[in-house]
Amino acid sequence: MSKTFVEFSAAVKDSVEGHAKRKNYTTGGADDENQLLKVCTMLGIHDAHGIGEIIYKAVEYLKAPQATKKILLEKIAGWSFVLWREL
């Protein structure tokens, strides 16, 4: 089965937007204002929180069953996007 960057990007977008909406961080898409990130920024922990999430997901990935690894990689990419867009 061929996998493409477009498919990967769509999965990451779905992960970022779906998670943020379920947690009520945002009512819009991935590019909208995110309430959690706003609070983390005010507290001065935005970068540390994002990096912590990436590290945690990477450690989970190393011990996860094969079926879960795809989701964890999407979450790592999503957190990378969140940090990237704030630079």
For each residue, the residues with C-beta under 8 A, 3 or more apart:
1:
2:
3: 7 8
4: 7 8
5: 8 9
6: 9 10
7: 3 4 10 11
8: 3 4 5 11 12 74 77
9: 5 6 12 13
10: 6 7 13 14
11: 7 8 14 15 70 74
12: 8 9 15 16 74 77 78 81
13: 9 10 16 17 29 30
14: 10 11 17 18 74
15: 11 12 18 19 71 74 75 77 78
16: 12 13 19 20 30 78 81 82
17: 13 14 20 21 26 29 30
18: 14 15 21 22
19: 15 16 22 23 25 75 78
20: 16 17 23 25 26 30 34 36
21: 17 18 24 25 26 27
22: 18 19
23: 19 20 36
24: 21 27 35
25: 19 20 21 34 35 36 37
26: 17 20 21 29 32 33 34 35
27: 21 24 32
28: 31 32 33
29: 13 17 26 32
30: 13 16 17 20 81
31: 28 85
32: 26 27 28 29
33: 26 28 38
34: 20 25 26 37 38 82
35: 24 25 26 38 39
36: 20 23 25 39 40
37: 25 34 40 41 46 82 86
38: 33 34 35 41 42
39: 35 36 42 43
40: 36 37 43 45 46 49
41: 37 38 44 46 86
42: 38 39
43: 39 40 46
44: 41
45: 40 48 49
46: 37 40 41 43 49 50 86
47: 50 51 83
48: 45 51 52
49: 40 45 46 52 53
50: 46 47 53 54 79 82 83
51: 47 48 54 55 83
52: 48 49 55 56
53: 49 50 56 57 75 79
54: 50 51 57 58 76 79 80
55: 51 52 58 59
56: 52 53 59 60
57: 53 54 60 61 72 75 76 79
58: 54 55 61 62 72 76
59: 55 56 62 63
60: 56 57 63 64 68 72
61: 57 58 64 69 72 73 76
62: 58 59
63: 59 60
64: 60 61 68 69 72
65: 68 69
66: 69
67: 70
68: 60 64 65 71 72
69: 61 64 65 66 72 73
70: 11 67 73 74
71: 15 68 74 75
72: 57 58 60 61 64 68 69 75 76
73: 61 69 70 76 77
74: 8 11 12 14 15 70 71 77 78
75: 15 19 53 57 71 72 78 79
76: 54 57 58 61 72 73 79 80
77: 8 12 15 73 74 80 81
78: 12 15 16 19 74 75 81 82
79: 50 53 54 57 75 76 82 83
80: 54 76 77 83 84
81: 12 16 30 77 78 84 85
82: 16 34 37 50 78 79 85 86
83: 47 50 51 79 80 86 87
84: 80 81 87
85: 31 81 82
86: 37 41 46 82 83
87: 83 84
